[in-house]
């Protein structure tokens, strides 16, 4: 397994390298980057990465712009954002930009490893604070709202946009073009939508959304 660890603090990079042993994989080959330029150089030099661990606010670039650039440059590589920020808006925006997970640096080692296992298996890790925020937003729905409607309310704003475009019959390529993101980013969002709705495939997710008669502006999260 080949991992790029991007953080401007050497001690944290060393700690992550040690923690990766807990994944139970064969010894990971780790590459390090301490600023945005080194991150992009590493992507060009090592196109066969299996995972990227990214500090959201790296020197040399706006964190979200760098994240989007990484997702576009390496569309097949999952990116796990590790950040000292626990701002709900930052969590949501990172996932909307294509991250496969947002792991607060305050998380303990076991939680971080569990999140990374999920991400490496093709899943998307959503921190509990963001899930709770979505659930609180869903409490504002009418009592008659279905469980599915409440589940939709926990999706990020970008995931709701993707779901609406799925309902309109758009392909991943069309959705990527319309939203100005990579096809891999769309795939990440679709996977998260399926998991959240408990749908086996896109067709089932679209059927659930149509049952809810989702329209632009419906069931939006605050912020």
PyMOL commands that place a pseudoatom at each C-alpha (Angstrom):
pseudoatom trace, name=CA, resn=UNK, resi=1, chain=A, elem=C, hetatm=0, pos=[0.000, 0.000, 0.000]
pseudoatom trace, name=CA, resn=UNK, resi=2, chain=A, elem=C, hetatm=0, pos=[1.346, 3.415, -0.992]
pseudoatom trace, name=CA, resn=UNK, resi=3, chain=A, elem=C, hetatm=0, pos=[0.274, 6.416, 1.055]
pseudoatom trace, name=CA, resn=UNK, resi=4, chain=A, elem=C, hetatm=0, pos=[0.940, 10.127, 0.684]
pseudoatom trace, name=CA, resn=UNK, resi=5, chain=A, elem=C, hetatm=0, pos=[0.944, 11.928, 4.037]
pseudoatom trace, name=CA, resn=UNK, resi=6, chain=A, elem=C, hetatm=0, pos=[0.545, 15.670, 3.544]
pseudoatom trace, name=CA, resn=UNK, resi=7, chain=A, elem=C, hetatm=0, pos=[0.964, 17.776, 6.669]
pseudoatom trace, name=CA, resn=UNK, resi=8, chain=A, elem=C, hetatm=0, pos=[3.300, 20.640, 7.525]
pseudoatom trace, name=CA, resn=UNK, resi=9, chain=A, elem=C, hetatm=0, pos=[4.108, 19.207, 10.968]
pseudoatom trace, name=CA, resn=UNK, resi=10, chain=A, elem=C, hetatm=0, pos=[6.849, 16.562, 10.937]
pseudoatom trace, name=CA, resn=UNK, resi=11, chain=A, elem=C, hetatm=0, pos=[5.787, 15.122, 14.296]
pseudoatom trace, name=CA, resn=UNK, resi=12, chain=A, elem=C, hetatm=0, pos=[2.267, 14.525, 13.067]
pseudoatom trace, name=CA, resn=UNK, resi=13, chain=A, elem=C, hetatm=0, pos=[3.535, 12.892, 9.872]
pseudoatom trace, name=CA, resn=UNK, resi=14, chain=A, elem=C, hetatm=0, pos=[5.713, 10.574, 11.979]
pseudoatom trace, name=CA, resn=UNK, resi=15, chain=A, elem=C, hetatm=0, pos=[2.732, 9.733, 14.179]
pseudoatom trace, name=CA, resn=UNK, resi=16, chain=A, elem=C, hetatm=0, pos=[0.581, 8.886, 11.171]
pseudoatom trace, name=CA, resn=UNK, resi=17, chain=A, elem=C, hetatm=0, pos=[3.285, 6.663, 9.702]
pseudoatom trace, name=CA, resn=UNK, resi=18, chain=A, elem=C, hetatm=0, pos=[3.428, 4.747, 12.981]
pseudoatom trace, name=CA, resn=UNK, resi=19, chain=A, elem=C, hetatm=0, pos=[-0.359, 4.531, 13.237]
pseudoatom trace, name=CA, resn=UNK, resi=20, chain=A, elem=C, hetatm=0, pos=[-0.725, 3.060, 9.734]
pseudoatom trace, name=CA, resn=UNK, resi=21, chain=A, elem=C, hetatm=0, pos=[0.842, -0.138, 11.043]
pseudoatom trace, name=CA, resn=UNK, resi=22, chain=A, elem=C, hetatm=0, pos=[-2.460, -0.658, 12.862]
pseudoatom trace, name=CA, resn=UNK, resi=23, chain=A, elem=C, hetatm=0, pos=[-4.313, -1.107, 9.582]
pseudoatom trace, name=CA, resn=UNK, resi=24, chain=A, elem=C, hetatm=0, pos=[-3.008, -4.670, 9.500]
pseudoatom trace, name=CA, resn=UNK, resi=25, chain=A, elem=C, hetatm=0, pos=[-1.833, -4.278, 5.924]
pseudoatom trace, name=CA, resn=UNK, resi=26, chain=A, elem=C, hetatm=0, pos=[1.582, -5.269, 4.695]
pseudoatom trace, name=CA, resn=UNK, resi=27, chain=A, elem=C, hetatm=0, pos=[4.114, -2.543, 5.422]
pseudoatom trace, name=CA, resn=UNK, resi=28, chain=A, elem=C, hetatm=0, pos=[2.925, 0.705, 3.884]
pseudoatom trace, name=CA, resn=UNK, resi=29, chain=A, elem=C, hetatm=0, pos=[5.239, 2.765, 1.725]
pseudoatom trace, name=CA, resn=UNK, resi=30, chain=A, elem=C, hetatm=0, pos=[4.756, 6.346, 2.886]
pseudoatom trace, name=CA, resn=UNK, resi=31, chain=A, elem=C, hetatm=0, pos=[5.633, 9.512, 0.996]
pseudoatom trace, name=CA, resn=UNK, resi=32, chain=A, elem=C, hetatm=0, pos=[5.607, 12.874, 2.764]
pseudoatom trace, name=CA, resn=UNK, resi=33, chain=A, elem=C, hetatm=0, pos=[4.719, 16.411, 1.726]
pseudoatom trace, name=CA, resn=UNK, resi=34, chain=A, elem=C, hetatm=0, pos=[4.873, 19.544, 3.854]
pseudoatom trace, name=CA, resn=UNK, resi=35, chain=A, elem=C, hetatm=0, pos=[3.318, 22.102, 1.514]
pseudoatom trace, name=CA, resn=UNK, resi=36, chain=A, elem=C, hetatm=0, pos=[0.954, 22.313, -1.458]
pseudoatom trace, name=CA, resn=UNK, resi=37, chain=A, elem=C, hetatm=0, pos=[3.732, 22.284, -4.073]
pseudoatom trace, name=CA, resn=UNK, resi=38, chain=A, elem=C, hetatm=0, pos=[5.199, 19.081, -2.648]
pseudoatom trace, name=CA, resn=UNK, resi=39, chain=A, elem=C, hetatm=0, pos=[1.742, 17.490, -2.655]
pseudoatom trace, name=CA, resn=UNK, resi=40, chain=A, elem=C, hetatm=0, pos=[1.263, 18.135, -6.369]
pseudoatom trace, name=CA, resn=UNK, resi=41, chain=A, elem=C, hetatm=0, pos=[4.829, 16.999, -7.132]
pseudoatom trace, name=CA, resn=UNK, resi=42, chain=A, elem=C, hetatm=0, pos=[4.181, 13.762, -5.234]
pseudoatom trace, name=CA, resn=UNK, resi=43, chain=A, elem=C, hetatm=0, pos=[1.013, 13.108, -7.256]
pseudoatom trace, name=CA, resn=UNK, resi=44, chain=A, elem=C, hetatm=0, pos=[2.975, 13.484, -10.471]
pseudoatom trace, name=CA, resn=UNK, resi=45, chain=A, elem=C, hetatm=0, pos=[5.856, 11.317, -9.228]
pseudoatom trace, name=CA, resn=UNK, resi=46, chain=A, elem=C, hetatm=0, pos=[3.715, 8.570, -7.659]
pseudoatom trace, name=CA, resn=UNK, resi=47, chain=A, elem=C, hetatm=0, pos=[0.628, 7.975, -9.825]
pseudoatom trace, name=CA, resn=UNK, resi=48, chain=A, elem=C, hetatm=0, pos=[-0.006, 4.593, -8.143]
pseudoatom trace, name=CA, resn=UNK, resi=49, chain=A, elem=C, hetatm=0, pos=[-0.940, 5.886, -4.686]
pseudoatom trace, name=CA, resn=UNK, resi=50, chain=A, elem=C, hetatm=0, pos=[-3.576, 3.960, -2.715]
pseudoatom trace, name=CA, resn=UNK, resi=51, chain=A, elem=C, hetatm=0, pos=[-4.457, 6.664, -0.189]
pseudoatom trace, name=CA, resn=UNK, resi=52, chain=A, elem=C, hetatm=0, pos=[-3.819, 10.336, 0.523]
pseudoatom trace, name=CA, resn=UNK, resi=53, chain=A, elem=C, hetatm=0, pos=[-3.934, 11.738, 4.059]
pseudoatom trace, name=CA, resn=UNK, resi=54, chain=A, elem=C, hetatm=0, pos=[-4.305, 15.510, 3.749]
pseudoatom trace, name=CA, resn=UNK, resi=55, chain=A, elem=C, hetatm=0, pos=[-4.127, 18.283, 6.317]
pseudoatom trace, name=CA, resn=UNK, resi=56, chain=A, elem=C, hetatm=0, pos=[-6.893, 20.623, 5.167]
pseudoatom trace, name=CA, resn=UNK, resi=57, chain=A, elem=C, hetatm=0, pos=[-4.876, 23.817, 5.543]
pseudoatom trace, name=CA, resn=UNK, resi=58, chain=A, elem=C, hetatm=0, pos=[-1.486, 23.233, 3.950]
pseudoatom trace, name=CA, resn=UNK, resi=59, chain=A, elem=C, hetatm=0, pos=[1.015, 26.073, 3.344]
pseudoatom trace, name=CA, resn=UNK, resi=60, chain=A, elem=C, hetatm=0, pos=[0.948, 27.367, -0.205]
pseudoatom trace, name=CA, resn=UNK, resi=61, chain=A, elem=C, hetatm=0, pos=[-2.733, 26.983, -1.072]
pseudoatom trace, name=CA, resn=UNK, resi=62, chain=A, elem=C, hetatm=0, pos=[-6.290, 27.398, 0.088]
pseudoatom trace, name=CA, resn=UNK, resi=63, chain=A, elem=C, hetatm=0, pos=[-7.223, 24.072, 1.660]
pseudoatom trace, name=CA, resn=UNK, resi=64, chain=A, elem=C, hetatm=0, pos=[-10.341, 23.467, -0.380]
pseudoatom trace, name=CA, resn=UNK, resi=65, chain=A, elem=C, hetatm=0, pos=[-8.708, 24.509, -3.653]
pseudoatom trace, name=CA, resn=UNK, resi=66, chain=A, elem=C, hetatm=0, pos=[-5.855, 22.090, -2.972]
pseudoatom trace, name=CA, resn=UNK, resi=67, chain=A, elem=C, hetatm=0, pos=[-8.307, 19.318, -2.113]
pseudoatom trace, name=CA, resn=UNK, resi=68, chain=A, elem=C, hetatm=0, pos=[-10.238, 19.880, -5.347]
pseudoatom trace, name=CA, resn=UNK, resi=69, chain=A, elem=C, hetatm=0, pos=[-6.990, 19.909, -7.339]
pseudoatom trace, name=CA, resn=UNK, resi=70, chain=A, elem=C, hetatm=0, pos=[-5.924, 16.607, -5.779]
pseudoatom trace, name=CA, resn=UNK, resi=71, chain=A, elem=C, hetatm=0, pos=[-9.283, 14.988, -6.565]
pseudoatom trace, name=CA, resn=UNK, resi=72, chain=A, elem=C, hetatm=0, pos=[-9.023, 16.168, -10.174]
pseudoatom trace, name=CA, resn=UNK, resi=73, chain=A, elem=C, hetatm=0, pos=[-5.367, 15.158, -10.556]
pseudoatom trace, name=CA, resn=UNK, resi=74, chain=A, elem=C, hetatm=0, pos=[-5.758, 11.729, -8.930]
pseudoatom trace, name=CA, resn=UNK, resi=75, chain=A, elem=C, hetatm=0, pos=[-9.440, 10.817, -9.429]
pseudoatom trace, name=CA, resn=UNK, resi=76, chain=A, elem=C, hetatm=0, pos=[-8.989, 7.183, -8.459]
pseudoatom trace, name=CA, resn=UNK, resi=77, chain=A, elem=C, hetatm=0, pos=[-7.233, 7.802, -5.142]
pseudoatom trace, name=CA, resn=UNK, resi=78, chain=A, elem=C, hetatm=0, pos=[-9.292, 8.274, -1.958]
pseudoatom trace, name=CA, resn=UNK, resi=79, chain=A, elem=C, hetatm=0, pos=[-8.425, 11.393, 0.028]
pseudoatom trace, name=CA, resn=UNK, resi=80, chain=A, elem=C, hetatm=0, pos=[-8.892, 11.403, 3.796]
pseudoatom trace, name=CA, resn=UNK, resi=81, chain=A, elem=C, hetatm=0, pos=[-8.834, 14.909, 5.231]
pseudoatom trace, name=CA, resn=UNK, resi=82, chain=A, elem=C, hetatm=0, pos=[-7.281, 15.140, 8.700]
pseudoatom trace, name=CA, resn=UNK, resi=83, chain=A, elem=C, hetatm=0, pos=[-7.847, 18.531, 10.239]
pseudoatom trace, name=CA, resn=UNK, resi=84, chain=A, elem=C, hetatm=0, pos=[-7.566, 20.364, 13.511]
pseudoatom trace, name=CA, resn=UNK, resi=85, chain=A, elem=C, hetatm=0, pos=[-10.807, 22.117, 12.564]
pseudoatom trace, name=CA, resn=UNK, resi=86, chain=A, elem=C, hetatm=0, pos=[-14.064, 20.718, 13.897]
pseudoatom trace, name=CA, resn=UNK, resi=87, chain=A, elem=C, hetatm=0, pos=[-16.172, 23.285, 12.066]
pseudoatom trace, name=CA, resn=UNK, resi=88, chain=A, elem=C, hetatm=0, pos=[-19.271, 21.618, 10.581]
pseudoatom trace, name=CA, resn=UNK, resi=89, chain=A, elem=C, hetatm=0, pos=[-19.056, 23.861, 7.508]
pseudoatom trace, name=CA, resn=UNK, resi=90, chain=A, elem=C, hetatm=0, pos=[-15.471, 22.719, 6.892]
pseudoatom trace, name=CA, resn=UNK, resi=91, chain=A, elem=C, hetatm=0, pos=[-16.495, 19.064, 7.212]
pseudoatom trace, name=CA, resn=UNK, resi=92, chain=A, elem=C, hetatm=0, pos=[-19.369, 19.482, 4.784]
pseudoatom trace, name=CA, resn=UNK, resi=93, chain=A, elem=C, hetatm=0, pos=[-17.333, 21.478, 2.250]
pseudoatom trace, name=CA, resn=UNK, resi=94, chain=A, elem=C, hetatm=0, pos=[-14.458, 18.957, 2.302]
pseudoatom trace, name=CA, resn=UNK, resi=95, chain=A, elem=C, hetatm=0, pos=[-16.874, 16.131, 1.469]
pseudoatom trace, name=CA, resn=UNK, resi=96, chain=A, elem=C, hetatm=0, pos=[-18.528, 18.279, -1.194]
pseudoatom trace, name=CA, resn=UNK, resi=97, chain=A, elem=C, hetatm=0, pos=[-15.089, 18.872, -2.765]
pseudoatom trace, name=CA, resn=UNK, resi=98, chain=A, elem=C, hetatm=0, pos=[-14.598, 15.113, -3.136]
pseudoatom trace, name=CA, resn=UNK, resi=99, chain=A, elem=C, hetatm=0, pos=[-12.886, 13.951, 0.043]
pseudoatom trace, name=CA, resn=UNK, resi=100, chain=A, elem=C, hetatm=0, pos=[-13.620, 10.347, 0.976]
pseudoatom trace, name=CA, resn=UNK, resi=101, chain=A, elem=C, hetatm=0, pos=[-13.714, 11.286, 4.630]
pseudoatom trace, name=CA, resn=UNK, resi=102, chain=A, elem=C, hetatm=0, pos=[-13.077, 14.017, 7.193]
pseudoatom trace, name=CA, resn=UNK, resi=103, chain=A, elem=C, hetatm=0, pos=[-11.234, 12.896, 10.324]
pseudoatom trace, name=CA, resn=UNK, resi=104, chain=A, elem=C, hetatm=0, pos=[-10.758, 15.484, 13.097]
pseudoatom trace, name=CA, resn=UNK, resi=105, chain=A, elem=C, hetatm=0, pos=[-7.239, 15.377, 14.528]
pseudoatom trace, name=CA, resn=UNK, resi=106, chain=A, elem=C, hetatm=0, pos=[-8.813, 15.104, 17.968]
pseudoatom trace, name=CA, resn=UNK, resi=107, chain=A, elem=C, hetatm=0, pos=[-10.023, 11.597, 17.031]
pseudoatom trace, name=CA, resn=UNK, resi=108, chain=A, elem=C, hetatm=0, pos=[-8.376, 8.743, 18.879]
pseudoatom trace, name=CA, resn=UNK, resi=109, chain=A, elem=C, hetatm=0, pos=[-6.179, 6.225, 17.072]
pseudoatom trace, name=CA, resn=UNK, resi=110, chain=A, elem=C, hetatm=0, pos=[-8.803, 3.468, 16.907]
pseudoatom trace, name=CA, resn=UNK, resi=111, chain=A, elem=C, hetatm=0, pos=[-11.419, 5.784, 15.401]
pseudoatom trace, name=CA, resn=UNK, resi=112, chain=A, elem=C, hetatm=0, pos=[-8.939, 7.074, 12.829]
pseudoatom trace, name=CA, resn=UNK, resi=113, chain=A, elem=C, hetatm=0, pos=[-7.969, 3.544, 11.805]
pseudoatom trace, name=CA, resn=UNK, resi=114, chain=A, elem=C, hetatm=0, pos=[-11.621, 2.493, 11.537]
pseudoatom trace, name=CA, resn=UNK, resi=115, chain=A, elem=C, hetatm=0, pos=[-12.305, 5.520, 9.342]
pseudoatom trace, name=CA, resn=UNK, resi=116, chain=A, elem=C, hetatm=0, pos=[-9.329, 4.709, 7.109]
pseudoatom trace, name=CA, resn=UNK, resi=117, chain=A, elem=C, hetatm=0, pos=[-10.427, 1.078, 6.757]
pseudoatom trace, name=CA, resn=UNK, resi=118, chain=A, elem=C, hetatm=0, pos=[-13.848, 2.278, 5.615]
pseudoatom trace, name=CA, resn=UNK, resi=119, chain=A, elem=C, hetatm=0, pos=[-12.287, 4.681, 3.119]
pseudoatom trace, name=CA, resn=UNK, resi=120, chain=A, elem=C, hetatm=0, pos=[-9.901, 2.046, 1.736]
pseudoatom trace, name=CA, resn=UNK, resi=121, chain=A, elem=C, hetatm=0, pos=[-12.887, -0.272, 1.279]
pseudoatom trace, name=CA, resn=UNK, resi=122, chain=A, elem=C, hetatm=0, pos=[-14.502, 2.328, -0.976]
pseudoatom trace, name=CA, resn=UNK, resi=123, chain=A, elem=C, hetatm=0, pos=[-16.687, 4.022, 1.622]
pseudoatom trace, name=CA, resn=UNK, resi=124, chain=A, elem=C, hetatm=0, pos=[-16.990, 7.607, 2.774]
pseudoatom trace, name=CA, resn=UNK, resi=125, chain=A, elem=C, hetatm=0, pos=[-16.341, 8.468, 6.419]
pseudoatom trace, name=CA, resn=UNK, resi=126, chain=A, elem=C, hetatm=0, pos=[-18.651, 11.164, 7.781]
pseudoatom trace, name=CA, resn=UNK, resi=127, chain=A, elem=C, hetatm=0, pos=[-17.718, 12.420, 11.277]
pseudoatom trace, name=CA, resn=UNK, resi=128, chain=A, elem=C, hetatm=0, pos=[-20.320, 12.017, 13.995]
pseudoatom trace, name=CA, resn=UNK, resi=129, chain=A, elem=C, hetatm=0, pos=[-20.617, 15.793, 14.511]
pseudoatom trace, name=CA, resn=UNK, resi=130, chain=A, elem=C, hetatm=0, pos=[-21.760, 16.257, 10.911]
pseudoatom trace, name=CA, resn=UNK, resi=131, chain=A, elem=C, hetatm=0, pos=[-24.221, 13.365, 11.173]
pseudoatom trace, name=CA, resn=UNK, resi=132, chain=A, elem=C, hetatm=0, pos=[-25.615, 14.878, 14.364]
pseudoatom trace, name=CA, resn=UNK, resi=133, chain=A, elem=C, hetatm=0, pos=[-25.951, 18.287, 12.720]
pseudoatom trace, name=CA, resn=UNK, resi=134, chain=A, elem=C, hetatm=0, pos=[-27.887, 16.695, 9.867]
pseudoatom trace, name=CA, resn=UNK, resi=135, chain=A, elem=C, hetatm=0, pos=[-30.138, 14.847, 12.287]
pseudoatom trace, name=CA, resn=UNK, resi=136, chain=A, elem=C, hetatm=0, pos=[-30.876, 18.061, 14.165]
pseudoatom trace, name=CA, resn=UNK, resi=137, chain=A, elem=C, hetatm=0, pos=[-31.785, 19.754, 10.893]
pseudoatom trace, name=CA, resn=UNK, resi=138, chain=A, elem=C, hetatm=0, pos=[-34.085, 16.837, 10.087]
pseudoatom trace, name=CA, resn=UNK, resi=139, chain=A, elem=C, hetatm=0, pos=[-35.949, 17.364, 13.363]
pseudoatom trace, name=CA, resn=UNK, resi=140, chain=A, elem=C, hetatm=0, pos=[-37.386, 20.500, 11.817]
pseudoatom trace, name=CA, resn=UNK, resi=141, chain=A, elem=C, hetatm=0, pos=[-39.321, 18.438, 9.279]
pseudoatom trace, name=CA, resn=UNK, resi=142, chain=A, elem=C, hetatm=0, pos=[-43.060, 17.925, 9.676]
pseudoatom trace, name=CA, resn=UNK, resi=143, chain=A, elem=C, hetatm=0, pos=[-43.995, 14.992, 11.924]
pseudoatom trace, name=CA, resn=UNK, resi=144, chain=A, elem=C, hetatm=0, pos=[-45.482, 13.164, 8.943]
pseudoatom trace, name=CA, resn=UNK, resi=145, chain=A, elem=C, hetatm=0, pos=[-42.178, 13.209, 7.074]
pseudoatom trace, name=CA, resn=UNK, resi=146, chain=A, elem=C, hetatm=0, pos=[-40.878, 9.741, 6.289]
pseudoatom trace, name=CA, resn=UNK, resi=147, chain=A, elem=C, hetatm=0, pos=[-37.651, 8.243, 7.587]
pseudoatom trace, name=CA, resn=UNK, resi=148, chain=A, elem=C, hetatm=0, pos=[-36.307, 8.535, 4.048]
pseudoatom trace, name=CA, resn=UNK, resi=149, chain=A, elem=C, hetatm=0, pos=[-36.978, 12.265, 4.022]
pseudoatom trace, name=CA, resn=UNK, resi=150, chain=A, elem=C, hetatm=0, pos=[-35.142, 12.641, 7.316]
pseudoatom trace, name=CA, resn=UNK, resi=151, chain=A, elem=C, hetatm=0, pos=[-32.249, 10.635, 5.872]
pseudoatom trace, name=CA, resn=UNK, resi=152, chain=A, elem=C, hetatm=0, pos=[-32.082, 12.919, 2.843]
pseudoatom trace, name=CA, resn=UNK, resi=153, chain=A, elem=C, hetatm=0, pos=[-31.824, 15.858, 5.234]
pseudoatom trace, name=CA, resn=UNK, resi=154, chain=A, elem=C, hetatm=0, pos=[-28.555, 14.431, 6.576]
pseudoatom trace, name=CA, resn=UNK, resi=155, chain=A, elem=C, hetatm=0, pos=[-26.899, 14.499, 3.137]
pseudoatom trace, name=CA, resn=UNK, resi=156, chain=A, elem=C, hetatm=0, pos=[-24.481, 17.324, 2.443]
pseudoatom trace, name=CA, resn=UNK, resi=157, chain=A, elem=C, hetatm=0, pos=[-25.681, 20.133, 0.196]
pseudoatom trace, name=CA, resn=UNK, resi=158, chain=A, elem=C, hetatm=0, pos=[-23.594, 18.824, -2.716]
pseudoatom trace, name=CA, resn=UNK, resi=159, chain=A, elem=C, hetatm=0, pos=[-24.886, 15.267, -2.226]
pseudoatom trace, name=CA, resn=UNK, resi=160, chain=A, elem=C, hetatm=0, pos=[-28.439, 16.613, -2.386]
pseudoatom trace, name=CA, resn=UNK, resi=161, chain=A, elem=C, hetatm=0, pos=[-27.562, 18.350, -5.664]
pseudoatom trace, name=CA, resn=UNK, resi=162, chain=A, elem=C, hetatm=0, pos=[-26.172, 15.080, -7.050]
pseudoatom trace, name=CA, resn=UNK, resi=163, chain=A, elem=C, hetatm=0, pos=[-29.302, 13.211, -5.928]
pseudoatom trace, name=CA, resn=UNK, resi=164, chain=A, elem=C, hetatm=0, pos=[-31.572, 15.698, -7.688]
pseudoatom trace, name=CA, resn=UNK, resi=165, chain=A, elem=C, hetatm=0, pos=[-29.543, 15.333, -10.896]
pseudoatom trace, name=CA, resn=UNK, resi=166, chain=A, elem=C, hetatm=0, pos=[-29.764, 11.534, -10.585]
pseudoatom trace, name=CA, resn=UNK, resi=167, chain=A, elem=C, hetatm=0, pos=[-33.537, 11.891, -10.390]
pseudoatom trace, name=CA, resn=UNK, resi=168, chain=A, elem=C, hetatm=0, pos=[-33.372, 13.910, -13.611]
pseudoatom trace, name=CA, resn=UNK, resi=169, chain=A, elem=C, hetatm=0, pos=[-31.631, 10.976, -15.301]
pseudoatom trace, name=CA, resn=UNK, resi=170, chain=A, elem=C, hetatm=0, pos=[-28.171, 12.540, -15.567]
pseudoatom trace, name=CA, resn=UNK, resi=171, chain=A, elem=C, hetatm=0, pos=[-25.118, 10.286, -15.982]
pseudoatom trace, name=CA, resn=UNK, resi=172, chain=A, elem=C, hetatm=0, pos=[-22.032, 10.691, -13.811]
pseudoatom trace, name=CA, resn=UNK, resi=173, chain=A, elem=C, hetatm=0, pos=[-20.310, 12.431, -16.713]
pseudoatom trace, name=CA, resn=UNK, resi=174, chain=A, elem=C, hetatm=0, pos=[-23.188, 14.876, -17.139]
pseudoatom trace, name=CA, resn=UNK, resi=175, chain=A, elem=C, hetatm=0, pos=[-23.366, 15.551, -13.394]
pseudoatom trace, name=CA, resn=UNK, resi=176, chain=A, elem=C, hetatm=0, pos=[-19.607, 16.172, -13.266]
pseudoatom trace, name=CA, resn=UNK, resi=177, chain=A, elem=C, hetatm=0, pos=[-19.856, 18.647, -16.148]
pseudoatom trace, name=CA, resn=UNK, resi=178, chain=A, elem=C, hetatm=0, pos=[-22.852, 20.465, -14.673]
pseudoatom trace, name=CA, resn=UNK, resi=179, chain=A, elem=C, hetatm=0, pos=[-21.341, 20.789, -11.178]
pseudoatom trace, name=CA, resn=UNK, resi=180, chain=A, elem=C, hetatm=0, pos=[-17.805, 21.472, -12.386]
pseudoatom trace, name=CA, resn=UNK, resi=181, chain=A, elem=C, hetatm=0, pos=[-16.239, 18.524, -10.548]
pseudoatom trace, name=CA, resn=UNK, resi=182, chain=A, elem=C, hetatm=0, pos=[-14.465, 15.322, -11.573]
pseudoatom trace, name=CA, resn=UNK, resi=183, chain=A, elem=C, hetatm=0, pos=[-16.339, 12.102, -12.365]
pseudoatom trace, name=CA, resn=UNK, resi=184, chain=A, elem=C, hetatm=0, pos=[-14.551, 10.456, -9.440]
pseudoatom trace, name=CA, resn=UNK, resi=185, chain=A, elem=C, hetatm=0, pos=[-15.961, 13.107, -7.112]
pseudoatom trace, name=CA, resn=UNK, resi=186, chain=A, elem=C, hetatm=0, pos=[-19.426, 12.310, -8.432]
pseudoatom trace, name=CA, resn=UNK, resi=187, chain=A, elem=C, hetatm=0, pos=[-18.831, 8.588, -7.811]
pseudoatom trace, name=CA, resn=UNK, resi=188, chain=A, elem=C, hetatm=0, pos=[-17.855, 9.339, -4.210]
pseudoatom trace, name=CA, resn=UNK, resi=189, chain=A, elem=C, hetatm=0, pos=[-21.046, 11.332, -3.689]
pseudoatom trace, name=CA, resn=UNK, resi=190, chain=A, elem=C, hetatm=0, pos=[-23.228, 8.660, -5.324]
pseudoatom trace, name=CA, resn=UNK, resi=191, chain=A, elem=C, hetatm=0, pos=[-21.712, 5.977, -3.082]
pseudoatom trace, name=CA, resn=UNK, resi=192, chain=A, elem=C, hetatm=0, pos=[-22.430, 8.107, -0.009]
pseudoatom trace, name=CA, resn=UNK, resi=193, chain=A, elem=C, hetatm=0, pos=[-26.002, 8.718, -1.164]
pseudoatom trace, name=CA, resn=UNK, resi=194, chain=A, elem=C, hetatm=0, pos=[-26.659, 5.007, -1.692]
pseudoatom trace, name=CA, resn=UNK, resi=195, chain=A, elem=C, hetatm=0, pos=[-25.290, 4.164, 1.729]
pseudoatom trace, name=CA, resn=UNK, resi=196, chain=A, elem=C, hetatm=0, pos=[-27.283, 6.917, 3.460]
pseudoatom trace, name=CA, resn=UNK, resi=197, chain=A, elem=C, hetatm=0, pos=[-30.552, 5.953, 1.777]
pseudoatom trace, name=CA, resn=UNK, resi=198, chain=A, elem=C, hetatm=0, pos=[-29.930, 2.237, 2.220]
pseudoatom trace, name=CA, resn=UNK, resi=199, chain=A, elem=C, hetatm=0, pos=[-30.329, 1.837, -1.543]
pseudoatom trace, name=CA, resn=UNK, resi=200, chain=A, elem=C, hetatm=0, pos=[-28.747, -1.080, -3.381]
pseudoatom trace, name=CA, resn=UNK, resi=201, chain=A, elem=C, hetatm=0, pos=[-28.163, 0.903, -6.581]
pseudoatom trace, name=CA, resn=UNK, resi=202, chain=A, elem=C, hetatm=0, pos=[-28.818, 4.180, -8.383]
pseudoatom trace, name=CA, resn=UNK, resi=203, chain=A, elem=C, hetatm=0, pos=[-32.223, 3.046, -9.620]
pseudoatom trace, name=CA, resn=UNK, resi=204, chain=A, elem=C, hetatm=0, pos=[-33.414, 2.331, -6.088]
pseudoatom trace, name=CA, resn=UNK, resi=205, chain=A, elem=C, hetatm=0, pos=[-32.050, 5.652, -4.830]
pseudoatom trace, name=CA, resn=UNK, resi=206, chain=A, elem=C, hetatm=0, pos=[-33.853, 7.505, -7.628]
pseudoatom trace, name=CA, resn=UNK, resi=207, chain=A, elem=C, hetatm=0, pos=[-37.094, 5.664, -6.809]
pseudoatom trace, name=CA, resn=UNK, resi=208, chain=A, elem=C, hetatm=0, pos=[-36.833, 6.678, -3.144]
pseudoatom trace, name=CA, resn=UNK, resi=209, chain=A, elem=C, hetatm=0, pos=[-36.110, 10.281, -4.101]
pseudoatom trace, name=CA, resn=UNK, resi=210, chain=A, elem=C, hetatm=0, pos=[-39.060, 10.363, -6.524]
pseudoatom trace, name=CA, resn=UNK, resi=211, chain=A, elem=C, hetatm=0, pos=[-41.323, 9.031, -3.794]
pseudoatom trace, name=CA, resn=UNK, resi=212, chain=A, elem=C, hetatm=0, pos=[-40.287, 12.071, -1.776]
pseudoatom trace, name=CA, resn=UNK, resi=213, chain=A, elem=C, hetatm=0, pos=[-40.944, 14.300, -4.809]
pseudoatom trace, name=CA, resn=UNK, resi=214, chain=A, elem=C, hetatm=0, pos=[-37.650, 16.123, -4.260]
pseudoatom trace, name=CA, resn=UNK, resi=215, chain=A, elem=C, hetatm=0, pos=[-37.472, 19.506, -5.911]
pseudoatom trace, name=CA, resn=UNK, resi=216, chain=A, elem=C, hetatm=0, pos=[-34.776, 22.188, -5.964]
pseudoatom trace, name=CA, resn=UNK, resi=217, chain=A, elem=C, hetatm=0, pos=[-34.723, 23.812, -2.546]
pseudoatom trace, name=CA, resn=UNK, resi=218, chain=A, elem=C, hetatm=0, pos=[-36.319, 20.863, -0.713]
pseudoatom trace, name=CA, resn=UNK, resi=219, chain=A, elem=C, hetatm=0, pos=[-34.793, 19.430, 2.463]
pseudoatom trace, name=CA, resn=UNK, resi=220, chain=A, elem=C, hetatm=0, pos=[-31.717, 21.614, 2.535]
pseudoatom trace, name=CA, resn=UNK, resi=221, chain=A, elem=C, hetatm=0, pos=[-29.192, 21.678, 5.341]
pseudoatom trace, name=CA, resn=UNK, resi=222, chain=A, elem=C, hetatm=0, pos=[-28.350, 25.023, 6.932]
pseudoatom trace, name=CA, resn=UNK, resi=223, chain=A, elem=C, hetatm=0, pos=[-25.112, 26.740, 5.864]
for i in range(1, 223): cmd.bond("trace and resi %d" % i, "trace and resi %d" % (i + 1))
show_as sticks, trace
zoom trace
